[in-house]
Amino acid sequence: MYTEIASNKRKSIILIGVFLVLVIGLGWLISLYYGDQTILSIAVAIAVGQALASYYWADSIALGISGATEAPRKEPFVALHRAVENLAITAGLPKPRVYVIDDPAPNAFATGRDPKHAAIAVTTGLLQKLDKTELEGVIAHELSHIGNYDIRVMTIVVVLVGVISLVADFFLRSLWWGGSDRDRNGGGNQLMLIAVIVAAILAPIAATLIQLAVSRKREYLADATGALLTRYPDGLAKALEKIATTPHTVKHLSSSTNHLYIENPLSEQEEQQNWFATIFSTHPPVADRIKRLKAMIGKA
């Protein structure tokens, strides 16, 4: 378990490092072409402002979009509150707010910028279909996202994606609206122009792929950390199997919340995914996650 956790932390750091190189490289090329740092500074300021707004209000937005309501500490949610409370104590975390989503699809997610401002939301379908150890496995996974500051990590990634997209879009639009006059007037280098155009087109695609890769690595990390928390990887493995094989899909779907769920809400299509489709997914293949969990207890 500890090996899996350490491996995923290293891979996440490496991916974010590659991200930073991509941001700096694109900014350097465009600044070199224009000979002006102002464009990059404005784009960074806008992207950071958007990310900060998302960072502070992301939990309210995610819960609202998902149709989640706070679960009262009474039946039928007493067992849920106890499980969250006990596992939070074990993890050394404050108890997050507990929400429920009236939806037959078994799923769950965690949100919040840090452990003091966190929430866990589970669907009614999850509560109905999972037994106690399976539910604890799911809750431990979500608490691991909170304890590992995954929301904060993904916010940093979103900032970097925003910077790359804004800078690339601004540059391409400036060429369309007359920026290429520099070259006709002898002010620019044709080879440099081609290099920057190629970078401006490919960088946002590469940034998105890295963002998705970071998201998948954080899921692996939460699986490993959650299994360590419960000391029972098989509980989460069985829960993932039930979630992935249930025919229902989450009703309130949004591209902005899809990555938060423990399993892709569009999991009905997952079995048909090939490698190419997987790299465009926010989650690793559930079969691979189950295999890794079982390997932790020598059942692979």
QUIPE-V193213 format. One record per residue. N is the residue number from 1. PHI is phi in degrees with one decimal (none if undefined). Layout:
# QUIPE-V193213
((N & PHI) (N & PHI))
This chain:
# QUIPE-V193213
((1 & none) (2 & -63.0) (3 & -63.3) (4 & -63.0) (5 & -62.6) (6 & -62.4) (7 & -62.8) (8 & -69.9) (9 & -63.7) (10 & -61.5) (11 & -65.6) (12 & -64.5) (13 & -64.1) (14 & -62.5) (15 & -63.2) (16 & -67.0) (17 & -62.5) (18 & -61.1) (19 & -56.9) (20 & -61.8) (21 & -62.2) (22 & -63.5) (23 & -62.0) (24 & -64.1) (25 & -63.5) (26 & -64.8) (27 & -61.0) (28 & -64.8) (29 & -62.0) (30 & -67.7) (31 & -64.0) (32 & -65.7) (33 & -66.8) (34 & -86.3) (35 & 66.9) (36 & -149.0) (37 & -89.1) (38 & -62.2) (39 & -59.2) (40 & -64.0) (41 & -63.5) (42 & -64.8) (43 & -61.2) (44 & -63.2) (45 & -62.1) (46 & -65.3) (47 & -62.6) (48 & -65.0) (49 & -61.4) (50 & -64.3) (51 & -66.5) (52 & -64.2) (53 & -61.7) (54 & -65.5) (55 & -61.6) (56 & -82.9) (57 & -118.8) (58 & -61.1) (59 & -64.5) (60 & -64.0) (61 & -64.9) (62 & -62.7) (63 & -66.8) (64 & -67.1) (65 & -61.6) (66 & -80.9) (67 & 72.1) (68 & -82.9) (69 & -126.6) (70 & -64.7) (71 & -82.6) (72 & -69.7) (73 & -83.3) (74 & -154.2) (75 & -58.4) (76 & -97.0) (77 & -109.2) (78 & -62.4) (79 & -62.8) (80 & -63.7) (81 & -62.1) (82 & -64.7) (83 & -62.7) (84 & -63.3) (85 & -63.7) (86 & -63.6) (87 & -71.4) (88 & -64.5) (89 & -62.6) (90 & -60.4) (91 & -81.2) (92 & 73.6) (93 & -117.6) (94 & -65.1) (95 & -67.3) (96 & -73.9) (97 & -65.2) (98 & -113.2) (99 & -122.9) (100 & -129.3) (101 & -115.5) (102 & -76.3) (103 & -154.9) (104 & -71.3) (105 & -74.9) (106 & -73.7) (107 & -166.0) (108 & -163.3) (109 & -154.0) (110 & -119.4) (111 & -147.4) (112 & 122.1) (113 & -76.5) (114 & -160.9) (115 & -57.6) (116 & -80.4) (117 & -129.4) (118 & -115.5) (119 & -148.1) (120 & -119.4) (121 & -121.3) (122 & -126.4) (123 & -86.5) (124 & -64.0) (125 & -62.9) (126 & -65.2) (127 & -64.6) (128 & -80.4) (129 & -96.8) (130 & -100.9) (131 & -85.2) (132 & -61.0) (133 & -67.9) (134 & -68.9) (135 & -62.9) (136 & -63.3) (137 & -62.1) (138 & -66.4) (139 & -63.5) (140 & -62.4) (141 & -60.0) (142 & -68.6) (143 & -63.9) (144 & -66.8) (145 & -57.5) (146 & -67.3) (147 & -66.2) (148 & -85.5) (149 & 56.1) (150 & -64.3) (151 & -62.8) (152 & -66.5) (153 & -60.5) (154 & -68.5) (155 & -65.4) (156 & -59.8) (157 & -64.2) (158 & -61.5) (159 & -58.1) (160 & -66.0) (161 & -62.0) (162 & -62.7) (163 & -61.3) (164 & -61.6) (165 & -63.5) (166 & -65.6) (167 & -64.0) (168 & -63.4) (169 & -64.1) (170 & -62.1) (171 & -63.8) (172 & -64.8) (173 & -67.4) (174 & -65.2) (175 & -68.1) (176 & -64.5) (177 & -96.2) (178 & 117.6) (179 & -65.0) (180 & -72.4) (181 & -60.4) (182 & -54.3) (183 & -75.0) (184 & -64.3) (185 & -92.4) (186 & 80.2) (187 & -88.1) (188 & -131.7) (189 & -98.2) (190 & -60.8) (191 & -65.9) (192 & -63.0) (193 & -60.9) (194 & -62.8) (195 & -61.6) (196 & -69.7) (197 & -62.2) (198 & -61.2) (199 & -64.7) (200 & -67.6) (201 & -81.4) (202 & -82.5) (203 & -59.4) (204 & -61.5) (205 & -66.9) (206 & -62.7) (207 & -62.7) (208 & -64.3) (209 & -63.6) (210 & -67.6) (211 & -57.9) (212 & -66.9) (213 & -64.9) (214 & -61.3) (215 & -59.5) (216 & -66.0) (217 & -64.2) (218 & -68.0) (219 & -68.9) (220 & -59.5) (221 & -63.4) (222 & -66.1) (223 & -60.5) (224 & -66.5) (225 & -66.9) (226 & -64.5) (227 & -64.3) (228 & -66.2) (229 & -67.2) (230 & -87.6) (231 & 61.3) (232 & -145.2) (233 & -57.8) (234 & -64.2) (235 & -62.9) (236 & -69.1) (237 & -61.1) (238 & -67.2) (239 & -63.6) (240 & -62.4) (241 & -63.6) (242 & -65.1) (243 & -62.7) (244 & -71.5) (245 & -98.2) (246 & -79.8) (247 & -68.9) (248 & -74.9) (249 & -119.4) (250 & -61.3) (251 & -71.2) (252 & -92.1) (253 & -96.5) (254 & -152.3) (255 & -62.1) (256 & -80.6) (257 & -118.0) (258 & -55.0) (259 & -72.7) (260 & -75.8) (261 & -66.3) (262 & -64.0) (263 & -136.8) (264 & -50.1) (265 & -59.8) (266 & -99.4) (267 & -65.4) (268 & -60.2) (269 & -92.4) (270 & -63.6) (271 & -63.2) (272 & -90.7) (273 & -75.8) (274 & -100.2) (275 & -59.3) (276 & -61.8) (277 & -69.1) (278 & -63.4) (279 & -69.9) (280 & -101.9) (281 & -104.4) (282 & -78.1) (283 & -123.3) (284 & -69.6) (285 & -57.7) (286 & -62.6) (287 & -63.1) (288 & -69.8) (289 & -64.2) (290 & -65.0) (291 & -60.5) (292 & -66.2) (293 & -64.5) (294 & -67.3) (295 & -65.3) (296 & -68.9) (297 & -115.6) (298 & 72.8) (299 & -106.0) (300 & -71.2))
